[in-house]
């Protein structure tokens, strides 16, 4: 075993290496062309929706929220390893704005385009899953379809404050998962770093705006709600999105030493 790994091998990046990586990724994201951001946002929406559908299947099979949360994490695993632009993860770009490495308008551009891309990818996946017949049997809604309807209705029945607070807790865990995956050098470690925090947020009932871009429409489709009435999903998405932003900013800024190190590094790179 000692011959497999080089002597002195460290499976994780040092804090300095992590800072350099976050610096590089922040600059790259801020300067990516709009059409590329949009396409990568669609991809992330599809990836998260794949995880969301696996979550539904796991619950329908009686595997519970713990297993459901574990399979749901495949969405973030695909985003991190295969590559895509996820709105909730891109909250980390705020560090670049604090250090004046790039203007806030570039972050707002990224967030807006990526959010729209995530929505298109998720909503499209929900529509295609519904049309695939996986939610019905001989024109009757099956157990999977009934579960999708129940989850969608539960999310729409949450109050603004409930959505907002659950969104805060959710993105704290998502950002931690992404940071830990950045620390990891190998793919297996990155996968485990994504699975555990995501499993916790799903099992705990926290709310993720991109996941809800799939979980709410799929329930509405199964229920027979026409396209023009799907705007009802925004009574959940708006407060959850705001909560996700607050949660992401909180977990980044709450570590003053880390943020100072990042700002110092950004300022050095800027020179």
Buried (B, 14 or more C-beta within 10 A) or exposed (E): EEEEEEEEEEEBBEBEBBBBEBBEBBBEBBEBEEEEBBBBBBBBBBBBBBBBBBBBBBBBEEBEBEBBBBBBBBBBBBBBEEEBBBBBBBBBBBBBBBBEBBEEEBBEBBBBBBBBBBBBBBBBBBBEBBEEEBBBEEEEBBEBBBBBBBBBEBBBEBEBEBBBBBBBBBBBBBBBBBBBBBBBEEEEBBBBBBBBBBBBBBBEEBBBBBBBBBBBBBBBBBBEBEEEEBEEBEBBBBBBBBBBBBBBBBBBEEEEEBBEBBBEBBEEBEE
